[in-house]
Amino acid sequence: MIYSFDVMAAVVVMVTGFSTSWVGVELVRLAGWREPSGARQTGHPGRMLAELVLAAVIGPRLLLTNGFKNWRGGLVSLPLYMVLTLVAAGWSVCSGIIVLEMAFASGYFLT
């Protein structure tokens, strides 16, 4: 039996993940981030770690927007875009769980 509260909790977690990725993209754009060029860029290991964390946070939004743009341009079929959407939803659930767990661990919800 599926409980409605479980479904609502899953939706809240997914929306939290999507909103985290949207906020992350806007923050790094305000900071001056641009998409990397085709040339291989080498850098400090700290910068590479920061870019990896950034990609993990903003991945769902990039999947949705780039997939939609490519679907509208005819480069991606509709079934493949649906798969990309499901992957983005699953990814946002994973990042939403991490964000909510960090919020609970910080004591924000204990007041």
DSSP file (Angstrom, degrees, kcal/mol; ACC not computed):
  #  RESIDUE AA STRUCTURE BP1 BP2  ACC     N-H-->O    O-->H-N    N-H-->O    O-->H-N    TCO  KAPPA ALPHA  PHI   PSI    X-CA   Y-CA   Z-CA
    1    1 A M              0   0    0      0, 0.0     2,-0.5     0, 0.0     0, 0.0   0.000 360.0 360.0 360.0 133.7    0.0    0.0    0.0
    2    2 A I        -     0   0    0      4,-0.0     2,-0.3     3,-0.0     3,-0.0  -0.843 360.0-144.8 -98.2 125.5    1.3    3.4   -0.9
    3    3 A Y     >  -     0   0    0     -2,-0.5     4,-1.6     1,-0.1     3,-0.4  -0.681  12.4-133.9 -90.1 142.5    0.8    6.1    1.6
    4    4 A S  H  > S+     0   0    0     -2,-0.3     4,-2.5     1,-0.2     5,-0.2   0.825 105.4  58.9 -65.9 -30.5    0.1    9.7    0.4
    5    5 A F  H  > S+     0   0    0      1,-0.2     4,-2.4     2,-0.2    -1,-0.2   0.858 103.5  52.3 -67.9 -33.2    2.6   11.1    2.9
    6    6 A D  H  > S+     0   0    0     -3,-0.4     4,-2.1     2,-0.2    -1,-0.2   0.906 110.8  47.2 -66.2 -40.8    5.3    9.0    1.4
    7    7 A V  H  X S+     0   0    0     -4,-1.6     4,-2.2     2,-0.2    -2,-0.2   0.914 113.1  48.7 -66.1 -42.7    4.5   10.3   -2.1
    8    8 A M  H  X S+     0   0    0     -4,-2.5     4,-2.4     1,-0.2    -2,-0.2   0.894 110.3  51.2 -64.9 -39.1    4.4   13.9   -0.8
    9    9 A A  H  X S+     0   0    0     -4,-2.4     4,-2.3     2,-0.2    -1,-0.2   0.902 109.8  50.1 -64.2 -40.0    7.7   13.5    1.0
   10   10 A A  H  X S+     0   0    0     -4,-2.1     4,-2.3     2,-0.2    -2,-0.2   0.893 110.8  49.3 -65.2 -39.0    9.3   12.1   -2.2
   11   11 A V  H  X S+     0   0    0     -4,-2.2     4,-2.7     2,-0.2     5,-0.2   0.905 110.4  50.6 -66.3 -40.9    7.9   15.1   -4.2
   12   12 A V  H  X S+     0   0    0     -4,-2.4     4,-2.1     2,-0.2    -2,-0.2   0.910 111.2  48.6 -62.9 -41.7    9.3   17.5   -1.6
   13   13 A V  H  X S+     0   0    0     -4,-2.3     4,-2.0     2,-0.2    -2,-0.2   0.913 112.7  47.9 -64.6 -42.5   12.7   15.9   -1.7
   14   14 A M  H  X S+     0   0    0     -4,-2.3     4,-2.4     2,-0.2    -2,-0.2   0.916 112.0  48.6 -66.0 -42.8   12.7   16.0   -5.6
   15   15 A V  H  X S+     0   0    0     -4,-2.7     4,-2.7     1,-0.2     5,-0.2   0.868 109.1  54.4 -65.0 -35.8   11.6   19.7   -5.6
   16   16 A T  H  X S+     0   0    0     -4,-2.1     4,-2.0    -5,-0.2    -1,-0.2   0.913 109.6  47.5 -63.0 -42.1   14.3   20.5   -3.1
   17   17 A G  H  X S+     0   0    0     -4,-2.0     4,-2.0     2,-0.2    -2,-0.2   0.914 113.3  47.2 -65.5 -43.3   17.0   18.9   -5.3
   18   18 A F  H  X S+     0   0    0     -4,-2.4     4,-2.3     1,-0.2    -2,-0.2   0.916 113.1  48.3 -65.0 -42.1   15.7   20.7   -8.4
   19   19 A S  H  X S+     0   0    0     -4,-2.7     4,-2.6     1,-0.2     5,-0.2   0.861 109.0  54.4 -68.9 -32.5   15.6   24.1   -6.6
   20   20 A T  H  X S+     0   0    0     -4,-2.0     4,-2.5    -5,-0.2    -1,-0.2   0.915 109.7  47.2 -63.5 -41.9   19.1   23.5   -5.2
   21   21 A S  H  X S+     0   0    0     -4,-2.0     4,-2.2     2,-0.2    -2,-0.2   0.889 112.6  49.1 -68.5 -37.3   20.4   22.9   -8.8
   22   22 A W  H  X S+     0   0    0     -4,-2.3     4,-2.1     2,-0.2    -2,-0.2   0.933 113.5  45.8 -66.4 -44.6   18.6   26.0  -10.1
   23   23 A V  H  X S+     0   0    0     -4,-2.6     4,-2.4     1,-0.2    -2,-0.2   0.900 111.7  53.5 -64.2 -40.0   19.9   28.2   -7.2
   24   24 A G  H  X S+     0   0    0     -4,-2.5     4,-2.3    -5,-0.2     5,-0.2   0.911 108.5  48.8 -60.6 -43.8   23.4   26.7   -7.7
   25   25 A V  H  X S+     0   0    0     -4,-2.2     4,-2.0     1,-0.2    -1,-0.2   0.919 112.5  47.8 -63.2 -43.3   23.4   27.6  -11.4
   26   26 A E  H  X S+     0   0    0     -4,-2.1     4,-2.1     1,-0.2    -1,-0.2   0.879 111.1  51.3 -68.0 -36.3   22.3   31.1  -10.8
   27   27 A L  H  X S+     0   0    0     -4,-2.4     4,-1.5     1,-0.2    -1,-0.2   0.922 111.9  45.2 -66.7 -43.1   24.9   31.7   -8.0
   28   28 A V  H  <>S+     0   0    0     -4,-2.3     5,-2.8     2,-0.2     4,-0.3   0.827 111.3  53.6 -73.5 -27.7   27.8   30.5  -10.2
   29   29 A R  H ><5S+     0   0    0     -4,-2.0     3,-1.1    -5,-0.2    -1,-0.2   0.902 108.2  50.1 -68.2 -39.2   26.6   32.5  -13.1
   30   30 A L  H 3<5S+     0   0    0     -4,-2.1    -2,-0.2     1,-0.3    -1,-0.2   0.833 106.9  56.0 -64.5 -30.7   26.5   35.6  -10.8
   31   31 A A  T 3<5S-     0   0    0     -4,-1.5    -1,-0.3    -5,-0.1    -2,-0.2   0.541 127.3-100.0 -79.4  -5.9   30.1   34.7   -9.8
   32   32 A G  T < 5 +     0   0    0     -3,-1.1    -3,-0.2    -4,-0.3     2,-0.2   0.620  64.0 160.6 102.1  13.8   31.2   34.8  -13.5
   33   33 A W      < -     0   0    0     -5,-2.8     2,-0.3    -6,-0.1    -1,-0.2  -0.473  14.4-174.7 -71.7 137.3   31.2   31.1  -14.4
   34   34 A R        -     0   0    0     -2,-0.2     3,-0.1     3,-0.0    -5,-0.0  -0.917  36.3 -90.4-125.9 156.4   31.1   30.3  -18.0
   35   35 A E        -     0   0    0     -2,-0.3     0, 0.0     1,-0.1     0, 0.0  -0.410  54.9-100.7 -65.5 141.4   30.8   26.9  -19.7
   36   36 A P        -     0   0    0      0, 0.0    -1,-0.1     0, 0.0     4,-0.1  -0.251  34.0-121.0 -66.2 150.3   34.2   25.4  -20.4
   37   37 A S        -     0   0    0      2,-0.1     4,-0.1    -3,-0.1    -3,-0.0  -0.237  32.1 -97.2 -79.9 176.5   35.6   25.6  -23.9
   38   38 A G  S    S+     0   0    0      2,-0.1     2,-0.1    -2,-0.0    -1,-0.1   0.700  95.7  97.1 -69.8 -19.7   36.6   22.6  -25.9
   39   39 A A  S    S-     0   0    0      1,-0.1     2,-0.3     0, 0.0    -2,-0.1  -0.423  87.4-104.9 -73.0 145.3   40.3   22.9  -24.9
   40   40 A R        -     0   0    0     -2,-0.1     2,-0.5    -4,-0.1    -1,-0.1  -0.545  37.1-155.2 -71.1 126.5   41.5   20.7  -22.0
   41   41 A Q        -     0   0    0     -2,-0.3     2,-0.4    -4,-0.1    -1,-0.0  -0.898   8.3-167.0-108.9 130.4   41.9   22.8  -19.0
   42   42 A T        +     0   0    0     -2,-0.5     2,-0.3     6,-0.0     0, 0.0  -0.856  20.9 149.0-110.2 151.0   44.3   21.9  -16.2
   43   43 A G        -     0   0    0     -2,-0.4    -2,-0.0     1,-0.0     5,-0.0  -0.899  48.0 -44.8-160.5-172.0   44.2   23.5  -12.9
   44   44 A H     >  -     0   0    0     -2,-0.3     4,-2.1     1,-0.1     3,-0.4  -0.368  51.8-120.2 -65.3 144.7   44.8   23.3   -9.2
   45   45 A P  H  > S+     0   0    0      0, 0.0     4,-2.2     0, 0.0     5,-0.2   0.828 114.3  57.3 -59.3 -30.5   43.3   20.1   -7.6
   46   46 A G  H  > S+     0   0    0      2,-0.2     4,-2.3     1,-0.2     5,-0.1   0.895 106.7  47.9 -65.6 -39.5   41.1   22.3   -5.4
   47   47 A R  H  > S+     0   0    0     -3,-0.4     4,-2.5     2,-0.2    -1,-0.2   0.896 110.5  51.6 -67.5 -39.1   39.6   23.9   -8.4
   48   48 A M  H  X S+     0   0    0     -4,-2.1     4,-1.8     2,-0.2    -2,-0.2   0.893 110.8  48.5 -64.7 -38.3   39.0   20.5  -10.0
   49   49 A L  H  X S+     0   0    0     -4,-2.2     4,-2.4     2,-0.2    -2,-0.2   0.899 110.6  51.1 -66.3 -41.1   37.3   19.3   -6.8
   50   50 A A  H  X S+     0   0    0     -4,-2.3     4,-2.4     1,-0.2    -2,-0.2   0.896 110.2  49.2 -63.5 -39.7   35.2   22.5   -6.7
   51   51 A E  H  X S+     0   0    0     -4,-2.5     4,-2.4     2,-0.2    -1,-0.2   0.854 110.0  51.7 -68.1 -33.8   34.1   21.9  -10.3
   52   52 A L  H  X S+     0   0    0     -4,-1.8     4,-1.9     2,-0.2    -2,-0.2   0.918 111.8  45.6 -67.2 -43.6   33.2   18.3   -9.6
   53   53 A V  H  X S+     0   0    0     -4,-2.4     4,-1.8     2,-0.2    -2,-0.2   0.902 112.5  52.2 -64.6 -40.8   31.1   19.4   -6.6
   54   54 A L  H  X S+     0   0    0     -4,-2.4     4,-2.7     1,-0.2    -2,-0.2   0.917 109.1  49.2 -61.2 -44.1   29.5   22.1   -8.8
   55   55 A A  H  X S+     0   0    0     -4,-2.4     4,-0.8     1,-0.2    -1,-0.2   0.863 109.6  52.6 -64.5 -35.0   28.7   19.6  -11.5
   56   56 A A  H  < S+     0   0    0     -4,-1.9    -1,-0.2     2,-0.2    -2,-0.2   0.847 113.8  43.3 -68.5 -32.6   27.1   17.2   -8.9
   57   57 A V  H  < S+     0   0    0     -4,-1.8     4,-0.2     1,-0.2    -2,-0.2   0.914 121.9  35.1 -79.5 -43.4   24.9   20.0   -7.6
   58   58 A I  H  X S+     0   0    0     -4,-2.7     4,-2.0     1,-0.2     3,-0.2   0.363  87.1 103.9 -96.5   6.9   23.8   21.6  -10.9
   59   59 A G  H  X S+     0   0    0     -4,-0.8     4,-2.6     1,-0.2     5,-0.2   0.886  75.1  53.9 -56.8 -46.0   23.6   18.4  -12.9
   60   60 A P  H  > S+     0   0    0      0, 0.0     4,-2.1     0, 0.0    -1,-0.2   0.903 110.6  46.8 -59.6 -40.1   19.8   17.9  -12.9
   61   61 A R  H  > S+     0   0    0     -4,-0.2     4,-2.8    -3,-0.2     5,-0.3   0.915 112.1  49.9 -67.7 -41.2   19.2   21.4  -14.3
   62   62 A L  H  X S+     0   0    0     -4,-2.0     4,-2.3     1,-0.2     5,-0.4   0.899 110.0  51.3 -64.4 -39.4   21.8   21.0  -17.0
   63   63 A L  H  X S+     0   0    0     -4,-2.6     4,-1.8    -5,-0.2     5,-0.2   0.931 114.1  43.7 -61.2 -45.3   20.3   17.7  -18.1
   64   64 A L  H  X S+     0   0    0     -4,-2.1     4,-2.3    -5,-0.2    -2,-0.2   0.947 118.6  40.7 -67.3 -48.5   16.9   19.2  -18.4
   65   65 A T  H  X S+     0   0    0     -4,-2.8     4,-2.4     2,-0.2     5,-0.2   0.933 119.6  42.9 -70.9 -44.3   17.8   22.4  -20.2
   66   66 A N  H  X S+     0   0    0     -4,-2.3     4,-2.4    -5,-0.3    -1,-0.2   0.890 115.4  50.7 -68.7 -37.1   20.4   20.9  -22.5
   67   67 A G  H  X S+     0   0    0     -4,-1.8     4,-2.2    -5,-0.4    -2,-0.2   0.907 111.8  47.4 -64.3 -41.0   18.2   17.9  -23.3
   68   68 A F  H  X S+     0   0    0     -4,-2.3     4,-2.7    -5,-0.2     5,-0.2   0.916 111.9  50.0 -66.1 -42.2   15.2   20.2  -24.0
   69   69 A K  H  X S+     0   0    0     -4,-2.4     4,-1.6     1,-0.2    -2,-0.2   0.916 114.0  45.0 -62.5 -42.4   17.3   22.4  -26.3
   70   70 A N  H  <>S+     0   0    0     -4,-2.4     5,-2.4     2,-0.2     6,-1.2   0.832 112.0  52.1 -71.7 -31.5   18.7   19.4  -28.2
   71   71 A W  H ><5S+     0   0    0     -4,-2.2     3,-1.0     4,-0.2    -2,-0.2   0.917 110.3  48.0 -67.9 -42.8   15.2   17.8  -28.4
   72   72 A R  H 3<5S+     0   0    0     -4,-2.7    -2,-0.2     1,-0.2    -1,-0.2   0.831 111.2  52.1 -66.1 -30.7   13.8   21.0  -29.9
   73   73 A G  T 3<5S-     0   0    0     -4,-1.6    -1,-0.2    -5,-0.2    -2,-0.2   0.515 116.7-114.6 -82.4  -5.1   16.7   21.1  -32.3
   74   74 A G  T < 5S+     0   0    0     -3,-1.0    -3,-0.2    -4,-0.4    -2,-0.1   0.578  87.5 112.5  85.2  10.2   16.1   17.6  -33.4
   75   75 A L  S   <S+     0   0    0     -5,-2.4     2,-0.4    -6,-0.2    -4,-0.2   0.713  75.5  44.3 -86.2 -21.2   19.3   16.1  -32.1
   76   76 A V  S    S-     0   0    0     -6,-1.2    -2,-0.2    -9,-0.1    -1,-0.1  -0.977  82.5-127.8-126.4 135.8   17.6   14.0  -29.4
   77   77 A S     >  -     0   0    0     -2,-0.4     4,-2.1     1,-0.1     5,-0.2  -0.350  27.7-110.3 -76.6 163.1   14.5   11.8  -29.8
   78   78 A L  H  > S+     0   0    0      1,-0.2     4,-2.3     2,-0.2     5,-0.2   0.906 116.5  52.3 -63.5 -43.9   11.6   12.2  -27.5
   79   79 A P  H  > S+     0   0    0      0, 0.0     4,-1.9     0, 0.0    -1,-0.2   0.903 110.7  48.8 -60.9 -37.3   12.1    8.8  -25.8
   80   80 A L  H  > S+     0   0    0      2,-0.2     4,-2.3     1,-0.2    -2,-0.2   0.887 109.7  51.8 -67.5 -37.4   15.7    9.7  -25.1
   81   81 A Y  H  X S+     0   0    0     -4,-2.1     4,-2.1     2,-0.2    -1,-0.2   0.876 107.5  53.0 -65.9 -35.6   14.6   13.0  -23.7
   82   82 A M  H  X S+     0   0    0     -4,-2.3     4,-2.1     2,-0.2    -1,-0.2   0.888 108.5  50.0 -65.0 -38.3   12.1   11.2  -21.4
   83   83 A V  H  X S+     0   0    0     -4,-1.9     4,-2.5     2,-0.2    -2,-0.2   0.912 109.6  51.1 -64.8 -41.9   15.0    9.0  -20.1
   84   84 A L  H  X S+     0   0    0     -4,-2.3     4,-2.5     1,-0.2    -2,-0.2   0.882 108.9  51.9 -61.1 -37.9   17.1   12.2  -19.5
   85   85 A T  H  X S+     0   0    0     -4,-2.1     4,-2.2     2,-0.2    -1,-0.2   0.905 109.9  48.1 -65.6 -41.7   14.1   13.6  -17.6
   86   86 A L  H  X S+     0   0    0     -4,-2.1     4,-2.4     2,-0.2    -2,-0.2   0.900 111.9  49.5 -66.4 -39.9   13.9   10.5  -15.4
   87   87 A V  H  X S+     0   0    0     -4,-2.5     4,-2.6     2,-0.2    -2,-0.2   0.915 111.1  49.8 -63.8 -42.1   17.6   10.5  -14.7
   88   88 A A  H  X S+     0   0    0     -4,-2.5     4,-2.3     2,-0.2    -2,-0.2   0.884 110.4  50.8 -63.8 -37.7   17.4   14.2  -13.8
   89   89 A A  H  X S+     0   0    0     -4,-2.2     4,-1.8     2,-0.2    -2,-0.2   0.924 112.4  45.7 -66.2 -43.4   14.5   13.5  -11.4
   90   90 A G  H  X S+     0   0    0     -4,-2.4     4,-2.0     1,-0.2    -2,-0.2   0.902 112.9  50.5 -64.8 -40.5   16.4   10.7   -9.8
   91   91 A W  H  X S+     0   0    0     -4,-2.6     4,-2.4     1,-0.2     5,-0.2   0.893 109.2  50.9 -63.8 -40.2   19.5   12.8   -9.5
   92   92 A S  H  X S+     0   0    0     -4,-2.3     4,-2.4     1,-0.2    -1,-0.2   0.841 106.8  54.6 -69.5 -31.2   17.5   15.6   -7.9
   93   93 A V  H  X S+     0   0    0     -4,-1.8     4,-2.2     2,-0.2    -1,-0.2   0.930 109.4  48.2 -64.2 -43.5   16.1   13.2   -5.4
   94   94 A C  H  X S+     0   0    0     -4,-2.0     4,-1.7     1,-0.2    -2,-0.2   0.934 115.8  42.2 -62.7 -46.1   19.6   12.2   -4.4
   95   95 A S  H  X S+     0   0    0     -4,-2.4     4,-2.3     1,-0.2    -1,-0.2   0.842 112.0  55.8 -71.7 -30.8   20.8   15.8   -4.1
   96   96 A G  H  X S+     0   0    0     -4,-2.4     4,-2.6    -5,-0.2     5,-0.2   0.881 105.6  51.7 -66.0 -37.6   17.6   16.8   -2.3
   97   97 A I  H  X S+     0   0    0     -4,-2.2     4,-2.5     2,-0.2     5,-0.2   0.922 110.4  48.6 -63.1 -43.1   18.2   14.1    0.3
   98   98 A I  H  X S+     0   0    0     -4,-1.7     4,-2.3     2,-0.2    -2,-0.2   0.922 112.6  47.7 -63.4 -43.9   21.7   15.4    0.9
   99   99 A V  H  X S+     0   0    0     -4,-2.3     4,-2.0     2,-0.2    -2,-0.2   0.924 114.4  45.7 -64.6 -44.2   20.5   19.0    1.2
  100  100 A L  H  X S+     0   0    0     -4,-2.6     4,-2.5     2,-0.2    -1,-0.2   0.883 112.0  51.5 -68.3 -37.1   17.6   18.1    3.6
  101  101 A E  H  X S+     0   0    0     -4,-2.5     4,-2.7    -5,-0.2    -1,-0.2   0.896 109.8  50.0 -65.5 -38.4   19.9   15.9    5.7
  102  102 A M  H  X S+     0   0    0     -4,-2.3     4,-1.7     2,-0.2    -2,-0.2   0.885 111.0  49.8 -65.1 -37.3   22.4   18.8    6.0
  103  103 A A  H  <>S+     0   0    0     -4,-2.0     5,-1.3     2,-0.2     6,-0.6   0.909 113.2  45.4 -68.1 -41.0   19.6   21.1    7.0
  104  104 A F  H ><5S+     0   0    0     -4,-2.5     3,-0.9     1,-0.2    -2,-0.2   0.899 112.7  51.0 -67.1 -40.1   18.4   18.6    9.7
  105  105 A A  H 3<5S+     0   0    0     -4,-2.7    -1,-0.2     1,-0.2    -2,-0.2   0.804 103.5  59.5 -68.3 -28.2   21.9   18.0   10.9
  106  106 A S  T 3<5S-     0   0    0     -4,-1.7    -1,-0.2    -5,-0.2    -2,-0.2   0.657 112.1-119.2 -74.5 -13.3   22.6   21.7   11.3
  107  107 A G  T X 5S+     0   0    0     -3,-0.9     3,-1.3    -4,-0.5     4,-0.3   0.553  74.1 131.5  88.3   7.9   19.7   22.0   13.7
  108  108 A Y  G > <S+     0   0    0     -5,-1.3     3,-0.7     1,-0.3    -4,-0.2   0.870  74.8  44.7 -62.0 -37.3   17.8   24.4   11.5
  109  109 A F  G 3  S+     0   0    0     -6,-0.6    -1,-0.3     1,-0.2    -5,-0.1   0.371  96.7  77.2 -90.4   6.1   14.5   22.4   11.9
  110  110 A L  G <         0   0    0     -3,-1.3    -1,-0.2     1,-0.2    -2,-0.2   0.489 360.0 360.0 -93.3  -2.8   14.9   21.9   15.6
  111  111 A T    <         0   0    0     -3,-0.7    -1,-0.2    -4,-0.3    -2,-0.1   0.476 360.0 360.0 -84.0 360.0   13.8   25.4   16.7
